[in-house]
């Protein structure tokens, strides 16, 4: 109000001057004594009134609030020295007063709306916290006291600049390994091996020089590196281009090689070393050709993963894991084998295969099942097995398992490494001796402190991994025809009848199961769909629409509940369509959950896309589920993640 009143001062002076001029002109025109006396009286009255108003304006101006008058000149100088400013505003957010700092900075803001001067001030009316924002090239902490209509600003540019420099120079550590190095070098002649090694080392050295990374080789295929946070940000912006460079360089020489990199941005050298090593191990277990980043207080970050896992024919590792299992069976009082929720035939078949190994070791073994959390085809196989006399007491519920478990019990989790997906999470928490055997790429969630872990993302199925153990166990493993048939059916499920994720190892395992008594015709019958299911699947397929020329998305009806098997089967059928590289099938699986089943021919990493939506899986086979959302909302989110996926790879 004071500022508005002071504006009228100039207007009053102008009126008085105008009145004097008019009076003089009228006197010259009329030159009559009476009129002249009248004009003199009017003029004197106006001058007197003007003097009174000028006195009033001067008093108001003297009484106007300044920091120096309110709290003293020294305090004012302290506010200026500390670059602290204050603004008073009215109910319409119009600035009515500003402290001396604004005069010092030559900021003329009186009469302006806060939002017109700085649009980001609008956020201060929604948030009662102190925020930092850039104003006229400097950084200020801003606090808005809405009760008193005062806005406080504190210049923190020096602190912000110092903190930014500190963050940019914060040390970052990495471990880097060349995937498939031994396999490739041992499979080529000496001349080509030397050329490959020289080429990869040169590529890495050039990359390190380009980004100013201190990179040292401590073993033929392993490196350790040090950099700072600023360099790390540049690597992120480049999408870790070194992954593509190494892969393409090796490909040009006729080899399949890639990089796995573990990066730590945690505090303390010891923690950095441990976390970088853990991140590298995670990159390995997810199939390599990627970067895993561990940051203090933040979720894990993943980059790369643009190529399908290279299938290694490493029988040495299989023998080592088998021997380790032999050693773990001996002290165990009993053995529990458990798959994942919504058990499919691979999970159930792997449980049967592992239980048979434990039985051959003369151990009391139990398979944990939940009939209410099984796919229909799995339930069919379960009922067949349940009729077998030697399984009448081996197929038990989680509640019964909790009664039998003790300190010496051994729990083997097959086809799953996430506690949240276990049939009985409480059993995972209760057991101290846990073995994890899985063929899925490792996610951030993992069983706590397993005593043995065998993750092989290159394998087609967990049935494949477990069948490979049979050759190296202390006791010969024999299967009944039904056991071998169910395991063979699990192999068919995860390979889409040997059409995807199939290698030499897969066919070798299929032959082994056939030798052990698998009935291929019966296995195929276990996978057959009924008439109603087939019609429902055909209707679902018709809903498919193209996201682009290579990707299909199918959505089920909002009012219909579908099985996860249905989603997977529709995805497989869509992938069979010519020129389709990936398919995504969205459907409601229960009242509060919408699921996505995704399939790829190996050219698109559906695992990365599903991880962005909270799921996971394999490079070419992944899934996720979304709670409390509609089918169309989930489709919209999927399209956003696909846009991100393609934009990242275009960059």
C-alpha positions in Angstrom: 0.0 0.0 0.0 2.9 2.4 0.9 4.4 1.9 -2.5 1.1 2.6 -4.3 0.6 5.8 -2.2 4.1 7.1 -3.0 3.4 6.7 -6.8 0.8 9.5 -6.5 3.4 12.0 -5.4 4.6 12.8 -8.9 1.0 13.0 -10.1 0.2 15.7 -7.4 3.3 17.8 -8.3 2.2 17.7 -12.0 -1.3 18.9 -11.1 0.0 21.8 -9.0 2.4 23.0 -11.8 -0.5 22.7 -14.3 -2.7 24.8 -12.1 -0.1 27.6 -11.7 0.3 27.8 -15.5 -3.5 27.9 -16.1 -3.9 30.7 -13.5 -1.2 32.8 -15.1 -2.7 32.4 -18.5 -6.2 33.4 -17.3 -4.8 36.5 -15.5 -3.1 37.7 -18.7 -6.3 37.1 -20.7 -8.8 38.9 -18.4 -6.6 41.4 -16.4 -9.4 42.2 -14.0 -8.6 43.0 -10.4 -11.5 41.0 -8.9 -10.8 38.0 -11.0 -7.0 38.3 -10.3 -7.7 38.3 -6.5 -9.9 35.3 -6.9 -7.2 33.4 -8.8 -4.6 34.4 -6.2 -6.8 32.9 -3.5 -7.4 29.7 -5.4 -3.7 29.4 -6.2 -2.6 30.0 -2.6 -5.2 27.4 -1.4 -3.8 24.9 -3.9 -0.2 25.6 -2.9 -1.1 25.2 0.8 -3.0 21.9 0.1 -0.1 20.7 -2.0 2.4 21.6 0.7 0.3 19.6 3.2 0.2 16.6 0.9 3.9 16.8 0.2 4.6 16.9 3.9 2.3 13.8 4.2 4.2 12.0 1.4 7.5 12.8 3.0 6.3 11.5 6.3 5.1 8.2 4.7 8.3 7.9 2.8 10.3 8.4 6.0 8.1 5.8 7.8 8.5 3.2 5.0 10.1 0.0 6.3 13.7 -0.8 5.5 16.0 -3.3 7.1 18.3 -0.6 8.2 15.5 1.2 10.1 13.9 -2.0 11.4 16.9 -3.7 12.8 19.8 -1.4 12.3 22.5 -0.6 9.7 24.9 -3.3 10.9 22.2 -5.9 10.5 21.3 -4.6 7.0 25.0 -4.9 6.0 25.0 -8.4 7.4 22.0 -9.4 5.3 23.7 -7.9 2.2 27.0 -9.5 3.0 25.3 -12.9 3.4 23.2 -12.3 0.2 19.9 -12.7 2.0 16.9 -11.0 0.5 13.2 -10.7 1.5 10.1 -10.1 -0.4 6.6 -9.1 0.8 3.6 -9.9 -1.4 -0.2 -9.4 -1.2 -3.0 -11.8 -1.6 -2.7 -11.7 -5.3 1.1 -12.6 -5.1 2.0 -9.0 -6.2 5.3 -7.8 -4.7 4.7 -4.9 -2.4 8.1 -4.6 -0.8 11.6 -5.9 -1.4 14.7 -5.6 0.8 17.9 -3.7 -0.1 19.5 -6.8 -1.7 17.3 -6.2 -4.7 18.5 -2.7 -5.1 22.1 -3.9 -4.9 21.4 -6.5 -7.6 19.5 -3.9 -9.7 16.4 -6.1 -9.7 13.3 -4.0 -10.1 10.5 -6.2 -9.0 8.0 -4.0 -7.1 4.5 -4.3 -8.5 5.3 -7.5 -10.3 3.6 -10.9 -9.6 5.9 -13.5 -8.1 5.0 -16.0 -10.8 5.6 -13.5 -13.6 9.1 -12.7 -12.3 10.1 -16.3 -11.6 7.5 -18.9 -12.7 9.1 -21.6 -10.4 8.0 -19.5 -7.4 4.6 -21.1 -8.1 5.9 -24.4 -6.6 6.7 -22.7 -3.3 3.0 -22.3 -2.6 2.5 -26.1 -3.0 5.5 -27.1 -1.0 6.4 -25.9 2.5 10.1 -27.0 2.1 13.2 -25.0 1.4 14.0 -25.4 -2.3 17.0 -24.4 -4.4 16.5 -22.7 -7.7 18.5 -20.7 -10.2 17.7 -17.0 -10.5 19.5 -14.7 -12.9 22.4 -17.0 -13.2 22.9 -17.7 -9.5 21.5 -20.3 -7.1 19.2 -19.4 -4.2 17.6 -21.3 -1.4 14.0 -20.1 -1.3 11.5 -20.4 1.5 7.9 -19.1 1.3 6.1 -18.2 4.6 2.6 -18.0 3.4 1.2 -17.0 6.8 3.2 -13.8 6.8 3.3 -13.4 3.0 7.1 -13.2 3.1 9.5 -14.9 0.7 13.1 -15.4 1.8 16.0 -15.9 -0.6 19.5 -16.9 0.3 22.4 -16.9 -2.2 24.1 -20.3 -2.1 25.9 -20.1 -5.4 29.3 -20.6 -3.9 28.2 -23.6 -1.9 26.3 -25.1 -4.8 29.4 -24.7 -7.1 31.6 -26.2 -4.5 29.2 -29.2 -3.9 29.0 -29.7 -7.6 32.7 -29.8 -7.9 32.9 -32.3 -5.0 30.3 -34.5 -6.6 32.0 -34.4 -10.0 35.4 -35.4 -8.4 33.9 -38.2 -6.2 35.8 -41.4 -7.0 34.1 -44.3 -8.9 35.5 -47.8 -9.2 34.8 -50.4 -11.9 35.7 -54.0 -12.6 35.6 -55.1 -16.3 35.7 -58.5 -17.8 35.8 -59.8 -21.3 33.0 -62.4 -21.7 33.7 -65.7 -23.3 37.4 -64.9 -23.4 38.8 -68.3 -22.6 36.2 -70.2 -24.7 37.0 -68.1 -27.8 40.8 -68.0 -27.4 41.0 -71.7 -26.9 38.8 -72.4 -29.9 41.0 -70.5 -32.5 44.5 -70.8 -33.7 47.4 -68.9 -32.1 47.6 -66.2 -34.7 43.9 -65.4 -34.6 44.0 -65.5 -30.8 46.8 -63.0 -30.6 44.9 -60.8 -33.1 41.7 -60.9 -31.0 43.6 -60.1 -27.8 45.4 -57.2 -29.3 42.3 -55.8 -30.9 40.2 -56.0 -27.7 43.0 -54.4 -25.6 43.5 -51.6 -28.1 39.8 -50.9 -28.2 39.7 -50.7 -24.4 42.8 -48.6 -24.2 41.4 -46.1 -26.7 38.1 -45.9 -24.8 39.9 -45.3 -21.5 42.0 -42.5 -23.0 38.9 -40.9 -24.6 37.1 -40.7 -21.2 40.2 -40.3 -19.1 39.7 -43.5 -17.1 42.6 -45.1 -15.3 42.3 -48.7 -16.6 44.7 -51.5 -15.7 44.7 -55.1 -16.7 45.3 -57.6 -13.8 44.5 -60.8 -15.7 44.2 -61.6 -19.4 40.5 -60.9 -19.5 40.0 -58.8 -16.4 40.6 -55.1 -15.7 40.2 -52.6 -12.8 39.4 -49.0 -13.4 39.1 -45.7 -11.5 37.3 -42.6 -12.6 35.2 -39.8 -11.1 31.5 -39.0 -11.1 31.8 -36.5 -14.0 33.4 -39.1 -16.2 30.7 -41.6 -15.1 28.0 -39.2 -16.2 29.7 -38.9 -19.6 29.7 -42.7 -19.8 26.0 -42.8 -19.0 25.3 -40.2 -21.7 27.2 -42.4 -24.2 25.0 -45.4 -23.1 28.4 -47.2 -22.4 29.3 -47.3 -26.1 32.3 -49.5 -25.2 29.8 -52.5 -25.0 29.0 -52.1 -28.7 32.5 -51.3 -29.7 34.0 -54.5 -28.3 31.1 -56.7 -29.5 31.4 -55.3 -33.0 35.1 -55.5 -33.1 35.1 -59.1 -32.0 32.3 -59.9 -34.6 34.4 -58.3 -37.4 37.1 -60.9 -36.5 34.6 -63.8 -36.5 34.3 -64.1 -32.7 31.5 -63.8 -30.1 32.9 -61.6 -27.3 31.4 -59.0 -25.1 32.0 -57.1 -21.9 30.6 -57.3 -18.4 31.2 -54.2 -16.2 30.5 -53.7 -12.5 30.6 -50.1 -11.2 30.5 -48.9 -7.6 29.6 -45.4 -6.5 29.4 -46.2 -2.8 31.4 -44.6 0.0 34.7 -46.0 1.3 37.4 -47.8 -0.6 36.6 -51.2 0.9 32.9 -50.8 0.2 33.6 -49.7 -3.4 35.8 -52.7 -4.0 33.2 -55.2 -2.7 30.2 -53.5 -4.4 32.0 -53.2 -7.8 32.9 -56.9 -7.5 29.3 -57.8 -6.6 28.0 -55.7 -9.5 30.3 -57.5 -11.9 29.1 -60.9 -10.6 25.5 -59.7 -11.1 26.4 -58.7 -14.7 27.8 -62.2 -15.2 24.7 -63.9 -13.8 22.4 -61.8 -16.0 24.2 -63.1 -19.1 27.0 -60.5 -19.6 27.2 -57.8 -22.3 26.0 -55.2 -19.8 26.9 -52.8 -17.1 25.6 -53.0 -13.5 25.9 -49.9 -11.3 25.6 -49.9 -7.5 25.0 -46.4 -6.0 24.8 -45.6 -2.3 21.1 -45.5 -1.3 19.8 -46.0 -4.8 18.4 -49.0 -6.8 20.7 -50.9 -9.0 21.0 -49.5 -12.6 21.5 -51.6 -15.7 22.9 -50.6 -19.1 23.3 -52.7 -22.2 22.2 -56.3 -22.4 21.7 -56.0 -26.2 22.7 -59.5 -27.2 21.4 -62.9 -26.4 23.4 -64.9 -23.8 26.2 -66.9 -25.3 25.7 -70.6 -24.6 28.9 -72.0 -23.0 29.6 -75.7 -23.3 31.4 -75.6 -19.9 31.1 -79.1 -18.5 33.8 -78.3 -15.9 31.4 -75.9 -14.1 28.6 -78.4 -14.2 30.8 -81.0 -12.6 31.9 -78.6 -9.9 28.3 -77.7 -9.0 27.3 -81.4 -9.0 30.2 -82.2 -6.7 29.2 -79.3 -4.4 25.7 -80.7 -4.2 27.1 -84.1 -3.3 28.9 -82.5 -0.4 25.9 -80.5 0.8 23.7 -83.6 0.9 25.8 -85.4 3.3 25.3 -83.3 6.5 21.7 -82.4 5.6 19.0 -84.0 7.9 16.4 -83.6 5.1 16.0 -81.9 1.8 13.2 -79.6 0.5 12.8 -78.7 -3.1 10.7 -75.7 -4.1 9.8 -73.9 -7.3 8.0 -70.7 -7.9 4.4 -69.5 -7.6 2.1 -70.2 -10.5 4.3 -73.2 -11.1 4.8 -74.2 -14.8 6.1 -77.5 -16.0 9.7 -76.4 -16.0 9.5 -75.5 -12.3 7.6 -78.7 -11.4 9.8 -80.9 -13.6 13.0 -79.4 -12.2 11.7 -80.0 -8.7 11.1 -83.7 -9.6 14.5 -84.0 -11.2 16.3 -82.5 -8.1 14.2 -84.5 -5.7 15.3 -87.7 -7.5 19.0 -86.7 -7.1 18.5 -86.2 -3.3 16.7 -89.6 -3.1 19.6 -91.3 -4.8 21.8 -89.8 -2.0 19.6 -91.6 0.5 18.0 -88.4 1.9 14.5 -87.7 3.0 13.3 -85.3 0.4 10.1 -83.3 0.0 8.7 -81.3 -2.9 6.8 -78.2 -1.8 3.7 -77.6 -3.8 0.7 -75.3 -3.7 -2.2 -76.8 -5.8 -3.9 -73.4 -5.9 -0.8 -71.7 -7.4 -0.3 -74.0 -10.5 -0.9 -73.6 -14.1 -3.6 -76.0 -15.4 -1.1 -78.2 -17.3 1.1 -78.4 -14.2 -1.9 -79.4 -12.1 -2.6 -82.2 -14.5 0.9 -83.5 -14.2 0.7 -83.1 -10.4 -2.4 -85.2 -10.1 -0.7 -87.9 -12.2 2.4 -87.9 -10.0 0.3 -87.8 -6.8 -1.2 -91.2 -7.7 2.3 -92.8 -7.6 2.9 -94.6 -4.3 6.4 -93.3 -3.7 5.1 -89.7 -4.0 2.2 -89.9 -1.6 4.2 -88.4 1.2 6.8 -86.5 -0.7 4.5 -83.8 -2.2 3.8 -81.5 0.8 2.3 -78.1 1.5 4.3 -75.1 2.9 2.6 -75.6 6.3 3.8 -79.2 6.5 7.3 -78.2 5.5 7.4 -75.7 8.3 6.7 -78.6 10.7 9.6 -80.7 9.3 12.3 -78.1 8.9 15.3 -77.9 11.3 18.7 -76.3 11.5 20.3 -79.0 9.3 17.7 -78.9 6.6 18.7 -78.1 3.0 16.4 -76.0 0.9 16.9 -76.1 -2.9 15.1 -73.3 -4.9 14.7 -74.3 -8.5 13.7 -72.1 -11.5 13.5 -69.1 -9.1 16.0 -66.8 -7.2 13.5 -64.3 -5.8 12.0 -64.8 -2.3 8.9 -62.9 -3.3 8.1 -65.5 -6.0 8.8 -68.6 -3.9 5.9 -70.9 -3.2 6.6 -70.5 0.5 8.5 -67.3 1.4 8.3 -68.2 5.1 10.4 -71.3 4.4 13.1 -69.2 2.7 13.3 -67.1 5.8 13.3 -70.1 8.2 16.0 -72.1 6.4 19.7 -71.2 6.8 21.0 -73.6 4.2 19.7 -72.6 0.7 20.8 -73.6 -2.8 19.6 -71.6 -5.8 19.5 -73.2 -9.2 17.9 -71.1 -12.0 18.2 -70.2 -15.6 16.6 -66.7 -15.4 18.8 -63.6 -15.6 19.5 -62.4 -12.1 17.4 -59.5 -10.8 18.0 -57.0 -8.0 16.0 -59.2 -5.6 17.8 -62.4 -4.6 17.8 -65.1 -1.9 19.7 -63.9 1.2 23.1 -65.6 1.6 22.7 -68.9 -0.3 25.4 -71.4 0.3 25.5 -72.4 -3.3 24.3 -70.5 -6.4 24.1 -71.8 -10.0 22.6 -69.3 -12.4 23.0 -70.0 -16.1 20.9 -67.6 -18.2 22.2 -69.3 -21.4 20.4 -72.6 -20.5 17.0 -73.2 -22.1 15.4 -74.3 -18.8 16.1 -75.4 -15.3 15.3 -78.9 -16.3 18.3 -78.7 -18.6 20.6 -77.6 -15.8 19.5 -80.3 -13.4 19.6 -83.1 -16.0 23.2 -82.2 -16.7 24.1 -83.0 -13.1 23.1 -86.6 -13.4 26.4 -87.6 -15.1 28.5 -86.3 -12.2 26.5 -87.4 -9.1 28.0 -89.9 -6.6 25.1 -92.2 -7.1 23.5 -93.2 -10.5 20.2 -91.4 -11.1 17.2 -93.3 -12.4 13.9 -91.9 -13.3 10.5 -93.4 -13.7 8.7 -93.0 -17.1 6.3 -90.4 -15.6 9.2 -88.4 -14.0 11.2 -88.3 -17.2 8.1 -87.4 -19.2 7.1 -84.4 -17.0 10.7 -83.2 -17.1 10.7 -83.5 -20.9 7.4 -81.6 -21.0 9.1 -78.8 -19.0 11.9 -78.7 -21.6 9.2 -78.3 -24.3 7.5 -75.5 -22.5 10.5 -73.3 -22.0 11.8 -73.8 -25.6 8.4 -73.5 -27.3 8.9 -77.1 -28.5 12.6 -76.5 -29.4 11.9 -73.3 -31.4 13.6 -70.8 -29.0 16.5 -70.7 -26.6 17.7 -74.0 -28.0 21.4 -75.1 -28.2 23.5 -78.2 -28.3 23.1 -78.7 -24.6 19.3 -78.6 -24.9 19.2 -81.5 -27.5 21.7 -83.4 -25.4 19.5 -83.2 -22.4 16.4 -84.1 -24.4 18.3 -87.2 -25.6 19.3 -88.0 -22.0 15.7 -87.8 -20.8 14.5 -90.0 -23.7 17.1 -92.6 -22.6 15.9 -92.4 -19.0 12.4 -93.3 -20.2 10.6 -90.1 -21.3 7.5 -90.7 -23.3 7.6 -87.9 -25.9 4.0 -88.5 -27.1 2.7 -88.3 -23.5 4.7 -85.2 -22.9 3.1 -83.6 -25.9 -0.3 -84.6 -24.7 0.4 -82.8 -21.4 0.8 -79.6 -23.3 -2.3 -79.8 -25.4 -5.1 -77.2 -25.1 -8.8 -77.9 -24.8 -11.4 -76.6 -27.3 -12.6 -73.6 -25.2 -9.0 -72.5 -24.5 -8.2 -72.7 -28.2 -11.1 -70.5 -29.1 -10.3 -68.0 -26.4 -6.7 -67.9 -27.6 -7.8 -67.2 -31.2 -9.9 -64.3 -30.1 -7.0 -62.9 -28.2 -4.7 -63.2 -31.2 -7.1 -61.1 -33.3 -6.7 -58.2 -30.9 -3.1 -57.7 -31.8 -1.9 -54.4 -33.3 1.5 -53.2 -34.4 3.5 -50.9 -32.3 5.9 -50.6 -35.2 6.9 -52.9 -38.1 8.7 -55.3 -35.8 6.6 -55.3 -32.6 3.1 -56.6 -31.9 0.9 -55.8 -28.9 -2.2 -57.7 -28.0 -4.7 -56.7 -25.3 -7.3 -58.9 -23.7 -10.8 -57.7 -22.7 -11.0 -55.7 -19.4 -13.9 -57.8 -18.1 -12.2 -61.2 -18.8 -9.6 -63.0 -16.6 -6.9 -64.9 -18.5 -4.4 -67.5 -17.3 -0.7 -66.7 -17.6 -0.4 -69.7 -19.9 -2.8 -68.1 -22.2 -0.8 -64.9 -22.4 2.4 -66.9 -23.0 0.8 -69.0 -25.8 -0.6 -65.9 -27.5 2.8 -64.3 -27.4 4.4 -67.4 -29.0 1.8 -67.4 -31.8 2.3 -63.7 -32.5 6.1 -64.2 -32.7 5.5 -66.7 -35.5 4.0 -64.0 -37.7 6.4 -63.0 -40.5 8.8 -60.1 -39.8 7.8 -59.9 -36.1 10.7 -59.5 -33.7 8.9 -59.2 -30.4 5.4 -59.6 -29.1 3.7 -58.2 -25.9 0.5 -59.7 -24.6 -1.5 -57.8 -21.9 -4.3 -59.3 -19.9 -6.0 -59.3 -16.6 -4.9 -62.4 -14.5 -7.0 -61.6 -11.4 -9.2 -58.9 -10.1 -6.3 -56.6 -9.0 -3.5 -57.6 -11.4 -2.8 -57.1 -15.1 0.1 -59.1 -16.5 2.3 -58.8 -19.6 3.9 -61.7 -21.3 6.7 -60.8 -23.8 8.5 -62.9 -26.4 11.4 -62.0 -28.7 13.3 -63.8 -31.5 16.6 -62.6 -30.0 16.8 -59.2 -31.7 15.0 -57.2 -29.0 15.8 -57.5 -25.3 12.4 -57.9 -23.8 13.9 -58.5 -20.4 15.2 -54.9 -20.2 11.7 -53.6 -21.2 10.0 -55.7 -18.6 12.5 -54.7 -15.9 11.5 -51.1 -16.5 8.0 -52.1 -15.6 9.0 -54.0 -12.4 9.3 -57.5 -14.0 12.1 -59.6 -15.4 13.0 -62.8 -17.2 15.3 -63.7 -20.1 16.6 -61.7 -23.1 13.9 -63.3 -25.3 11.3 -64.3 -22.8 10.1 -62.0 -19.9 7.0 -60.9 -18.0 5.7 -58.5 -15.5 2.6 -57.8 -13.5 1.0 -54.5 -12.5 -1.3 -54.0 -9.6 -4.4 -51.9 -9.5 -4.4 -50.7 -13.1 -6.5 -51.1 -16.2 -5.4 -53.0 -19.3 -5.3 -49.8 -21.4 -3.3 -48.0 -18.7 -0.8 -50.8 -18.7 -0.6 -50.7 -22.5 0.0 -47.0 -22.4 2.9 -47.6 -19.9 4.3 -50.3 -22.1 4.3 -48.0 -25.2 6.2 -45.4 -23.1 8.8 -48.0 -22.2 9.1 -49.2 -25.8 9.7 -45.6 -26.8 12.5 -45.3 -24.2 14.0 -48.6 -25.3 14.2 -47.5 -29.0 15.3 -44.0 -28.2 18.2 -45.3 -26.0 19.4 -47.5 -28.8 19.1 -44.8 -31.5 21.3 -42.6 -29.4 
